[in-house]
Amino acid sequence: MIENLTSLLGLSFGLGLLHALDADHILAVSALSSENTGRQNARRYALRWSLGHGVMLLAIILLLHFSGSIMSAQVSQLAERVVGGVLIILGLLVLFQIRKKSLHIHFHQHKNTLHAHWHQHAADDKEKQNHQHEHKAVLIGSIHGLAGSAPLIALIPLSAANSLSISLLYLFVFSLGVFVAMLSFGGLFGSALKRLSDISEKYASMAKSVVAVLAIVAGVHLVSA
């Protein structure tokens, strides 16, 4: 029994690692991180995404266990299309931000003289944007938890043992694998973008543009599938 449980938990951790690296997951976190570069920001978005993903799977397991029903395939398909729409929006937002930048020209007048000066967003504005993106990451993670293969993977222990305690333990280890993989990726991606920005803002913008286009392409594929 213990050996079987250990094998199941080992499998759940490995599946969590692999599941986190699905293309649509990676592109979502990459697009979020591209809007506000930096290793810490990327890790925060990865953490919030993992939290939303895990909470949604927990809700699914509890709902299905106590209701005894099976999640409709139509719900999962609808969630996948929503994920596709979200990826398209994220990609477009990144492209818009690259075009707009965070640097604006402001005009003001002193007596009869018109002055122009460049202005960047204040630190408070950036903190507000980061806070909004963190909420966005939780929401996107939740949608991902409802879509695709995630609910099916989470239901493995329910179908095998019909035990809520084993299901919750399995889900915890699975979500831990998702968290480790996504946090590692977020840190690496954030660091890479930061280094590119330090070398040349042009190279960083090119990398962000590639991420944005890939996110849009993946989103179109999911919506039209």
Buried (B, 14 or more C-beta within 10 A) or exposed (E): EEEEBEEBBEBBBEBBBEBBEBEBBBBBBBBBBBBBBBBEBBBBBBBBBBBBBBBBBBEBBBEBBEEEEEBEEEEBBEBBBBBBBBBBBBBBBBBEBBEEEEEEEEEEEEEEEEEEEEEEEEEEEBEEBBEEBBEBBBBBBBBBBBBBEBBEBBBBBBEEBEEBEBBBBBBBBBBBBBBBBBBBBBBEBBBBBBEBBEEEEEBBBEBBBEBBEBBBBBBBEBBEE
